[in-house]
Amino acid sequence: MQYLLRMNPSNRVRELRKKAGLSQLQLANLAGISQPAVSQIENDTRPLTIDWMRTIARIIGCTPADLLSSEDNPDRLDDTERSLVDDYRHATEPQREMVRRVAAPIPDHAQRNSDAA
């Protein structure tokens, strides 16, 4: 079988695995698959199914959607954005109201899209 190595894979498994400090073998052992299977997923020679996305995401500490490329998930949050969302979710209602007041001057997404059209 010939393997096609892509310079820009359609998923972020390799990037996020390395960020989590795991080798392919460690991820494979934790996921219950072989190291070659992890390599194949990272190189787009084996499909990244929803079930594998759930398993891998749980192991490396991200959401399944984070494993998708920017092209497939353009609204993905970066670390700073995710931290802000997490902080907001754990805030008290008065703290949330303060955040909403601070953010009010920022044009909403729908308005920016209609202005661009």
C-alpha positions as CSV (number, residue, x, y, z in Angstrom):
1,M,0.0,0.0,0.0
2,Q,1.3,3.4,-0.9
3,Y,1.0,6.2,1.7
4,L,0.3,9.7,0.6
5,L,1.9,12.1,3.1
6,R,0.1,15.4,3.0
7,M,1.9,18.6,4.1
8,N,-1.4,20.0,5.3
9,P,-3.6,17.2,6.6
10,S,-7.3,17.7,6.8
11,N,-7.2,17.3,10.6
12,R,-5.2,18.6,13.6
13,V,-4.6,15.3,15.4
14,R,-0.8,15.5,15.1
15,E,-0.7,19.2,16.2
16,L,-2.9,18.6,19.2
17,R,-1.3,15.3,20.1
18,K,2.1,17.0,20.2
19,K,0.7,19.9,22.2
20,A,-0.6,17.4,24.7
21,G,2.9,16.0,25.0
22,L,2.0,12.5,23.7
23,S,3.8,10.3,21.2
24,Q,1.9,8.4,18.6
25,L,2.5,5.2,20.6
26,Q,1.2,6.8,23.8
27,L,-1.9,8.0,22.0
28,A,-2.4,4.7,20.4
29,N,-2.1,2.8,23.7
30,L,-4.6,5.2,25.4
31,A,-7.0,4.9,22.4
32,G,-6.7,1.2,22.1
33,I,-5.4,1.3,18.5
34,S,-2.1,0.6,16.9
35,Q,0.6,3.3,16.4
36,P,0.4,2.8,12.6
37,A,-3.3,3.6,12.8
38,V,-2.5,6.9,14.6
39,S,0.0,7.7,11.9
40,Q,-2.5,6.9,9.2
41,I,-5.1,9.2,10.8
42,E,-2.6,12.0,11.1
43,N,-1.5,11.6,7.4
44,D,-5.1,11.3,6.0
45,T,-4.6,7.7,4.8
46,R,-7.2,6.5,7.3
47,P,-10.4,8.3,7.9
48,L,-10.9,10.2,11.2
49,T,-14.4,9.0,12.1
50,I,-16.7,10.6,14.6
51,D,-16.0,7.8,17.1
52,W,-12.3,8.3,16.8
53,M,-12.7,12.0,17.1
54,R,-14.5,11.5,20.4
55,T,-11.9,9.1,21.7
56,I,-8.9,11.1,20.7
57,A,-10.4,14.4,21.9
58,R,-11.1,12.9,25.3
59,I,-7.5,11.7,25.6
60,I,-5.8,14.9,24.5
61,G,-8.2,17.2,26.3
62,C,-10.0,19.1,23.5
63,T,-13.4,18.9,21.8
64,P,-13.9,16.7,18.8
65,A,-14.5,19.8,16.6
66,D,-11.0,21.0,17.6
67,L,-9.6,18.1,15.6
68,L,-11.0,19.5,12.4
69,S,-8.9,21.7,10.2
70,S,-9.6,25.5,10.1
71,E,-11.2,24.9,6.7
72,D,-13.7,22.5,8.1
73,N,-14.2,24.4,11.4
74,P,-13.7,28.1,10.7
75,D,-15.4,29.1,14.0
76,R,-12.9,27.1,16.1
77,L,-11.9,28.9,19.3
78,D,-8.2,29.6,20.0
79,D,-6.8,29.1,23.5
80,T,-7.5,32.7,24.5
81,E,-11.1,32.6,23.2
82,R,-11.7,29.3,24.9
83,S,-10.4,30.6,28.2
84,L,-12.8,33.6,28.0
85,V,-15.7,31.4,27.3
86,D,-14.8,29.1,30.2
87,D,-14.4,32.1,32.5
88,Y,-17.8,33.4,31.4
89,R,-19.4,30.0,32.0
90,H,-18.1,29.9,35.6
91,A,-18.9,33.5,36.4
92,T,-21.7,34.7,38.6
93,E,-24.7,36.4,37.0
94,P,-23.5,39.8,38.0
95,Q,-20.1,39.1,36.5
96,R,-21.7,37.9,33.3
97,E,-23.8,41.1,33.1
98,M,-20.6,43.1,33.5
99,V,-19.0,41.2,30.6
100,R,-22.1,41.8,28.5
101,R,-22.0,45.5,29.2
102,V,-18.3,45.6,28.2
103,A,-18.9,43.6,25.0
104,A,-22.0,45.6,24.0
105,P,-20.1,48.2,21.9
106,I,-18.6,45.3,19.8
107,P,-20.7,44.8,16.7
108,D,-22.3,41.4,16.5
109,H,-21.3,38.8,14.0
110,A,-24.6,39.1,12.0
111,Q,-24.2,42.8,11.7
112,R,-20.6,42.5,10.5
113,N,-21.6,40.0,7.8
114,S,-24.4,42.1,6.5
115,D,-22.1,45.2,6.4
116,A,-19.6,43.2,4.4
117,A,-22.2,42.2,1.8
